[in-house]
């Protein structure tokens, strides 16, 4: 895991670029706290495509039924799955 100060983004950009182009994220900190994550475009696309696909599946499922769940019902179901 690559954790670096946010100043490295400016001062050591080629090194950061090399790391993310190898497929690894770089976690940037500011004053010792997490600030942001730098990803390659390829890695970001993989993450966002999966999210888009899941949202399309949810839209399709919502269109095929009249059943609606509250956010509490959804989160309770997810917590139950995690706890099992």
Biotite code that builds the C-alpha atoms (Angstrom):
import biotite.structure as struc

atoms = struc.array([
    struc.Atom([0.000, 0.000, 0.000], chain_id="A", res_id=1, res_name="UNK", atom_name="CA", element="C"),
    struc.Atom([1.392, 3.370, -1.044], chain_id="A", res_id=2, res_name="UNK", atom_name="CA", element="C"),
    struc.Atom([0.668, 6.141, 1.480], chain_id="A", res_id=3, res_name="UNK", atom_name="CA", element="C"),
    struc.Atom([2.258, 9.491, 0.776], chain_id="A", res_id=4, res_name="UNK", atom_name="CA", element="C"),
    struc.Atom([1.829, 13.120, 1.767], chain_id="A", res_id=5, res_name="UNK", atom_name="CA", element="C"),
    struc.Atom([-0.261, 15.169, -0.652], chain_id="A", res_id=6, res_name="UNK", atom_name="CA", element="C"),
    struc.Atom([2.829, 17.322, -1.326], chain_id="A", res_id=7, res_name="UNK", atom_name="CA", element="C"),
    struc.Atom([4.314, 14.318, -3.195], chain_id="A", res_id=8, res_name="UNK", atom_name="CA", element="C"),
    struc.Atom([1.666, 14.829, -5.849], chain_id="A", res_id=9, res_name="UNK", atom_name="CA", element="C"),
    struc.Atom([3.359, 18.090, -6.767], chain_id="A", res_id=10, res_name="UNK", atom_name="CA", element="C"),
    struc.Atom([6.950, 17.310, -5.811], chain_id="A", res_id=11, res_name="UNK", atom_name="CA", element="C"),
    struc.Atom([7.200, 13.701, -6.990], chain_id="A", res_id=12, res_name="UNK", atom_name="CA", element="C"),
    struc.Atom([4.542, 13.484, -9.686], chain_id="A", res_id=13, res_name="UNK", atom_name="CA", element="C"),
    struc.Atom([6.526, 11.134, -11.991], chain_id="A", res_id=14, res_name="UNK", atom_name="CA", element="C"),
    struc.Atom([6.923, 8.622, -9.139], chain_id="A", res_id=15, res_name="UNK", atom_name="CA", element="C"),
    struc.Atom([3.216, 8.802, -8.256], chain_id="A", res_id=16, res_name="UNK", atom_name="CA", element="C"),
    struc.Atom([2.306, 8.434, -11.930], chain_id="A", res_id=17, res_name="UNK", atom_name="CA", element="C"),
    struc.Atom([4.549, 5.378, -12.251], chain_id="A", res_id=18, res_name="UNK", atom_name="CA", element="C"),
    struc.Atom([2.930, 3.702, -9.234], chain_id="A", res_id=19, res_name="UNK", atom_name="CA", element="C"),
    struc.Atom([-0.651, 4.261, -10.418], chain_id="A", res_id=20, res_name="UNK", atom_name="CA", element="C"),
    struc.Atom([0.195, 3.199, -13.969], chain_id="A", res_id=21, res_name="UNK", atom_name="CA", element="C"),
    struc.Atom([1.350, -0.123, -12.493], chain_id="A", res_id=22, res_name="UNK", atom_name="CA", element="C"),
    struc.Atom([-2.209, -0.566, -11.196], chain_id="A", res_id=23, res_name="UNK", atom_name="CA", element="C"),
    struc.Atom([-1.663, 0.416, -7.564], chain_id="A", res_id=24, res_name="UNK", atom_name="CA", element="C"),
    struc.Atom([-3.626, 3.204, -5.890], chain_id="A", res_id=25, res_name="UNK", atom_name="CA", element="C"),
    struc.Atom([-1.739, 5.901, -4.011], chain_id="A", res_id=26, res_name="UNK", atom_name="CA", element="C"),
    struc.Atom([-3.321, 7.125, -0.784], chain_id="A", res_id=27, res_name="UNK", atom_name="CA", element="C"),
    struc.Atom([-2.520, 10.769, -0.087], chain_id="A", res_id=28, res_name="UNK", atom_name="CA", element="C"),
    struc.Atom([-2.524, 12.326, 3.361], chain_id="A", res_id=29, res_name="UNK", atom_name="CA", element="C"),
    struc.Atom([-2.736, 15.927, 4.499], chain_id="A", res_id=30, res_name="UNK", atom_name="CA", element="C"),
    struc.Atom([-1.529, 16.760, 8.001], chain_id="A", res_id=31, res_name="UNK", atom_name="CA", element="C"),
    struc.Atom([-1.413, 13.042, 8.786], chain_id="A", res_id=32, res_name="UNK", atom_name="CA", element="C"),
    struc.Atom([-5.019, 12.336, 7.783], chain_id="A", res_id=33, res_name="UNK", atom_name="CA", element="C"),
    struc.Atom([-6.350, 10.629, 4.677], chain_id="A", res_id=34, res_name="UNK", atom_name="CA", element="C"),
    struc.Atom([-7.169, 13.148, 1.983], chain_id="A", res_id=35, res_name="UNK", atom_name="CA", element="C"),
    struc.Atom([-7.599, 11.374, -1.351], chain_id="A", res_id=36, res_name="UNK", atom_name="CA", element="C"),
    struc.Atom([-6.738, 8.385, -3.498], chain_id="A", res_id=37, res_name="UNK", atom_name="CA", element="C"),
    struc.Atom([-5.062, 8.585, -6.880], chain_id="A", res_id=38, res_name="UNK", atom_name="CA", element="C"),
    struc.Atom([-5.926, 5.846, -9.380], chain_id="A", res_id=39, res_name="UNK", atom_name="CA", element="C"),
    struc.Atom([-5.025, 5.192, -12.983], chain_id="A", res_id=40, res_name="UNK", atom_name="CA", element="C"),
    struc.Atom([-7.775, 5.845, -15.498], chain_id="A", res_id=41, res_name="UNK", atom_name="CA", element="C"),
    struc.Atom([-7.929, 2.115, -16.171], chain_id="A", res_id=42, res_name="UNK", atom_name="CA", element="C"),
    struc.Atom([-8.474, 1.255, -12.500], chain_id="A", res_id=43, res_name="UNK", atom_name="CA", element="C"),
    struc.Atom([-11.047, 4.019, -12.103], chain_id="A", res_id=44, res_name="UNK", atom_name="CA", element="C"),
    struc.Atom([-12.919, 2.783, -15.186], chain_id="A", res_id=45, res_name="UNK", atom_name="CA", element="C"),
    struc.Atom([-13.039, -0.747, -13.795], chain_id="A", res_id=46, res_name="UNK", atom_name="CA", element="C"),
    struc.Atom([-14.522, 0.521, -10.532], chain_id="A", res_id=47, res_name="UNK", atom_name="CA", element="C"),
    struc.Atom([-17.035, 2.858, -12.105], chain_id="A", res_id=48, res_name="UNK", atom_name="CA", element="C"),
    struc.Atom([-18.153, 0.357, -14.770], chain_id="A", res_id=49, res_name="UNK", atom_name="CA", element="C"),
    struc.Atom([-19.026, -2.153, -12.056], chain_id="A", res_id=50, res_name="UNK", atom_name="CA", element="C"),
    struc.Atom([-21.028, 0.481, -10.202], chain_id="A", res_id=51, res_name="UNK", atom_name="CA", element="C"),
    struc.Atom([-22.841, 1.513, -13.387], chain_id="A", res_id=52, res_name="UNK", atom_name="CA", element="C"),
    struc.Atom([-23.670, -2.130, -14.139], chain_id="A", res_id=53, res_name="UNK", atom_name="CA", element="C"),
    struc.Atom([-25.060, -2.636, -10.621], chain_id="A", res_id=54, res_name="UNK", atom_name="CA", element="C"),
    struc.Atom([-27.168, 0.524, -10.912], chain_id="A", res_id=55, res_name="UNK", atom_name="CA", element="C"),
    struc.Atom([-28.579, -0.663, -14.245], chain_id="A", res_id=56, res_name="UNK", atom_name="CA", element="C"),
    struc.Atom([-29.460, -4.015, -12.654], chain_id="A", res_id=57, res_name="UNK", atom_name="CA", element="C"),
    struc.Atom([-31.182, -2.201, -9.788], chain_id="A", res_id=58, res_name="UNK", atom_name="CA", element="C"),
    struc.Atom([-33.146, -0.032, -12.224], chain_id="A", res_id=59, res_name="UNK", atom_name="CA", element="C"),
    struc.Atom([-34.232, -3.122, -14.172], chain_id="A", res_id=60, res_name="UNK", atom_name="CA", element="C"),
    struc.Atom([-35.306, -4.892, -10.992], chain_id="A", res_id=61, res_name="UNK", atom_name="CA", element="C"),
    struc.Atom([-37.191, -1.814, -9.746], chain_id="A", res_id=62, res_name="UNK", atom_name="CA", element="C"),
    struc.Atom([-39.029, -1.574, -13.081], chain_id="A", res_id=63, res_name="UNK", atom_name="CA", element="C"),
    struc.Atom([-40.087, -5.220, -12.892], chain_id="A", res_id=64, res_name="UNK", atom_name="CA", element="C"),
    struc.Atom([-41.785, -5.023, -9.470], chain_id="A", res_id=65, res_name="UNK", atom_name="CA", element="C"),
    struc.Atom([-43.915, -2.666, -7.444], chain_id="A", res_id=66, res_name="UNK", atom_name="CA", element="C"),
    struc.Atom([-42.181, -3.672, -4.202], chain_id="A", res_id=67, res_name="UNK", atom_name="CA", element="C"),
    struc.Atom([-40.249, -0.803, -2.621], chain_id="A", res_id=68, res_name="UNK", atom_name="CA", element="C"),
    struc.Atom([-37.898, -0.942, 0.354], chain_id="A", res_id=69, res_name="UNK", atom_name="CA", element="C"),
    struc.Atom([-36.893, 1.796, 2.731], chain_id="A", res_id=70, res_name="UNK", atom_name="CA", element="C"),
    struc.Atom([-33.232, 2.553, 3.235], chain_id="A", res_id=71, res_name="UNK", atom_name="CA", element="C"),
    struc.Atom([-33.512, 0.999, 6.705], chain_id="A", res_id=72, res_name="UNK", atom_name="CA", element="C"),
    struc.Atom([-34.776, -2.268, 5.247], chain_id="A", res_id=73, res_name="UNK", atom_name="CA", element="C"),
    struc.Atom([-31.951, -2.348, 2.704], chain_id="A", res_id=74, res_name="UNK", atom_name="CA", element="C"),
    struc.Atom([-29.222, -1.584, 5.247], chain_id="A", res_id=75, res_name="UNK", atom_name="CA", element="C"),
    struc.Atom([-30.641, -4.078, 7.737], chain_id="A", res_id=76, res_name="UNK", atom_name="CA", element="C"),
    struc.Atom([-30.553, -6.783, 5.056], chain_id="A", res_id=77, res_name="UNK", atom_name="CA", element="C"),
    struc.Atom([-26.970, -5.908, 4.131], chain_id="A", res_id=78, res_name="UNK", atom_name="CA", element="C"),
    struc.Atom([-25.860, -5.915, 7.779], chain_id="A", res_id=79, res_name="UNK", atom_name="CA", element="C"),
    struc.Atom([-27.480, -9.325, 8.240], chain_id="A", res_id=80, res_name="UNK", atom_name="CA", element="C"),
    struc.Atom([-25.576, -10.695, 5.242], chain_id="A", res_id=81, res_name="UNK", atom_name="CA", element="C"),
    struc.Atom([-22.307, -9.272, 6.561], chain_id="A", res_id=82, res_name="UNK", atom_name="CA", element="C"),
    struc.Atom([-22.868, -10.720, 10.034], chain_id="A", res_id=83, res_name="UNK", atom_name="CA", element="C"),
    struc.Atom([-23.555, -14.230, 8.705], chain_id="A", res_id=84, res_name="UNK", atom_name="CA", element="C"),
])
